[in-house]
Amino acid sequence: MSASTRADPEASAGREDASRLRREGPSDHRLVPPAEDVSRLRREGPSDHRSVPSAEGVSRLRNEGPSDHRLVPSAEDVSQPRNEGPTDLRLVPPALAAWATAAVMLHAPPGWVVTTVVAPVLVAAVLLSTRGRLLLARRRVTRQARVTAHAVAATLLCVAAAAGSAGLHGADVRGGPVPELAREYARAVAEVEVTADPRLTRPRVSGNRMAPVSVLIEAEVRRVERTGAAARKTRTPVLLIVGTGDRQPAAPDAGRQGSPWLSLLPSTRLRIEAGLAPAREGGDRFAAVLRVAGREGPQTVGGPSAPQRFAGRLRAGLREATEDLPDDARALLPGLVVGDTSRVTPELDRAFRETDLTHTLAVSGANFTILLALLLGPPGLAQRAERRGIAPRLGISLRTTAVLGGTLSLAFVVVCRPDPSVLRAAACGSVALLALATGRRRSLVPALATAVLLLVLYDPWLSRSYGFLLSVLATGALLTLAPHWSEALRRHGVPSRIAEALAAAGAAQALCAPVVAVLSARVSLVAIPCNLLAEAALAPATVLGFLALAAAPVAMPLAEAVAWCAGWPAGWIARVARTGAAMPGAGVDWPGGWTGAAALGAVTVAVLLVGRRLLRHPWWCAVCALLLALLVVQPRPLVRTITGWPPPDWRMVMCDVGQGDALVLAAGDGAGVVVDAGPDPESVDRCLRSLGVTRVPLVVLTHFHADHVAGLTGVLRGREVGGIGTTGLEEPADRAAAVRSAAAAAGVPVTRVVAGERRRAGGLSWEVVWPPPGGHPTVEGPNDASVAMLVRTGGLRLLLLGDLEPPAQRALARSPAARDLAGVDVLKVAHHGSAYQDPGLVGLAAPRLALISTGGDNSYGHPAPGTVEALRAQGAAVLRTDRDGALAVVPGTGGDGEVAVARH
């Protein structure tokens, strides 16, 4: 070893590193730009002057040498976005053009498709040809113009490719034997291949009954054979609707054990006999709907592929590992990890929609990003990610780490099913992979544009998917708006991590809210805080969930232990959703459609402009935050002062629950007797919360039709309920069973109610006047078996008739209780004001006020004009919930049974 080397080892090391850097060429981490770049930056002006180190800085770097620790940014550098010059937007126009073209061409005639393919190709060929370049040269155009011409040519080629792909996919839906049979509503025997996991339809009230529960299966028809005709091969996407004949909504995940259709795996081949019908118009990717009678189970002609069998075992193992978790965690964890939402109840799903947390109920790019962050490092440290993940700690090189990331991507797609939503999640997660690998923010927008372009070309139906649009908007917001907003918040003294979290949630909400308004006609006011609170638990729940998924096939006890740990953060996310959705001001109604979206976009821009100025005034920011908190929490004393609802001395409230019945009778401070629960748990729960009812001495269910009892779980939610009283005729049987099941789950006793019973709760008393004990000849169905009550409260007499039909009404008018029914103050009109009313009973009651509970634009024509006129002819004031909203009955100030009404 020479003396010079021994004397100056650092200089020697510096020369060696400098030589290595020269050999390898300019990498993304170079500290000193080449002279050419410096010269260019000086010519282009001072916008990027911060990218060029000062002379002092260059001298210091040369003296110190390129040691590794100087390649790692400081904490201050990490907390701020790197200044890499203007964002590269060259791929954005081709991606947007391809997206729009695919959306239009999916249902375009073949002639338009051919024209849209050929014309752009010809124009692009001219722009890229030698003659085109000569033409540009003769005109002495600048280099920028030639670059623009090439960019236009690339965009036109993408348009042609998107048109061709969309045309072919659209032809699959419009052409072939399946659409022909569907237009004829024919029956046929088909061989189909399952392409996605089967799922159950959500419980839905249809009239006074629950719609039958069905199994929905996405599939492709491979062969179809009509009776008396030869079999024809095809490859056509369809939707199978398998009728189970069950009107009782199954408990979450119960169907996987009870219905063999729900256990089918993608790639399974079936032979079915079905009736074909056209699919719904407006962008559906299905050529037809096949209705299958599923009582005998599926006839399998080909088993699933090996990868799908493996994925099925993993998913089943995760369900088994989470079986003993609390209900919310048990439902949420499989959905969070692999998109299995079979256990998610309608109430939990509604809570997540109300708080804009639905992205946690299904596989999204966030899941993939978290897994990659575990491998490569946290996104917040993207510039030095290769030094923070598991891979570098194990000594794995970057090249090997990239291979592992690709393998992880493939496994993610296989386990979570290769349907469009999962492919979209993998593509958006790949954007995060690039961020973690390079740490360069400006490279992410081109990556996102590339992902959009490739996905739209691969599956043009994504161009019409709201989920795809929301995913791209959220990712784009995180890449473009969030860094600038985060930096602005830091400049105003907000801590770095809090600023980044607020900016990310705010940016995603600002861009996605107009699209959400198109779908739900509602704007969530709690979305940002709920997403911030849920974000802290998302990563541990996802990581632990995937560990349980991997451990389940080999060590179920270990998987159960890990799933138990994952249940805590998953349960936290569910609690955040439920708590946010329970806020009185969790959301506000907003006009739906794209007109409403445009209006919300304009309001968002105005709020952002005002908010930018408010950041300079902390006190005004605090005032706005307080006003928003009051709007969301809505303290009852404040709401009553401003809106007058509920009236201070209300005695009865007819809730606005749509086409159904739900009434509340005041029974003391915070207490109320509930008569019927309406068709929807959320509507009756919201009504009770607005009244401040936390104790329910008794729930009276007049009869078991769904529009009166399907909302029972909303009454039981978070309230102390003393008991449930029902009619003796338990029809429909499925609804009666559902009531008993809900009551048993809540630990509430169920008793039968018959005429002659008298009860009291607080200042409220009532007498049951129908049905008589032991039955009655006029009781021929559930409506005539309705519980009718005469209520006395605050000096008022109220007659509640349920859904009694004319035969039962006439029998009631001749019963011993009839003498007490004369001249009541308030009449709850029977059967939503239908045309079938007994004039004798109406004349006997002679109410001052008649209330009708009905839904707007219902298909039954309720209330009937003749019924309304007959009531008015008796001197009654008639009010209805479809026009007047919720109605509160209060005693009048003049005494002598005077009655007043407040509307909400």
Buried (B, 14 or more C-beta within 10 A) or exposed (E): EEEEEEEEEEEBBBEEBEEEBEEEEEEEBBEBBEEEBBEEBEEEEEEBEEBBBEEEEBEEBEEEBBEEEEBBBEEEEBBBBBEBEEBBEBBBBBBBBBBBBBBBBBBBEEEBBBEBBEBBBEBBBBBBEEEBBEBBEEEEEEEEEBEEBBBBBBBBBBBBBBBBBBBEBBEBBEBBBBBBBBEEEBBBBBBBBBBBBBBBBEBBBEBBBBBBBBBBBBBBBBBBBBEEEEBBEBEBBBBBBBBBEBBBBBEBBBBBEBBBBBBBBBBBBBBBBBBBBBBEEEEBBBBBBBBBEBEEEBEBBEEBBEBBBBBBEBBBBBBBBBEEBBBBBBBBBBBBBBBBBBBBBBBBBBBBBBBBBBBBBBBBBBBBBBBBBBBBBBBBBBBBBBBBBBBBEEEBEEEEBBEBBEEBBEBBBBBBBBBBBBBBBBBBBBBBBBBBBBBBBBBBBBBBBBBBBBBBBEBBBBBBBEBBBBBBBBBBBBBBBBBEBBBBBBEEEBEBEEBBBBBBBBBBBBBBBBBBBBEBEBBBBBBBBBBBBBBEBBBBBBBBBBBBBBBBBEEBEBBBBBBBBBBBBBBBBBBBBBBBBBBBBBBEEBBBEEEBBBBBBEBBEEEEEEBEEBBEEEEBBEEBEEEBBEEBBBEBEEBBEEEEBBBEEBBBBBBBBBBBBBBBBBBEEEBBBBBBBBBBBBBBBBBBBBBBBBBBBBBBBBBBBBBBBBBBBBBBBEBEBBBBBBBBBBBBEBBBEBBBBBBEEBEBEBEBBBBEBEBEBBEBBBBBBBBBEEEBEBBEBBBBBBBBBBBBBBBBBBBBBBBBBBBBBBBBBEBEBBEBBEEBBBBBBBBBBBBBBBBBBBEBBBBBBBBBBBBEEBEBEBBBEEBBEBBEEBEBEBBBBBEBBBBBBBBBEEEEBBBBBBBB
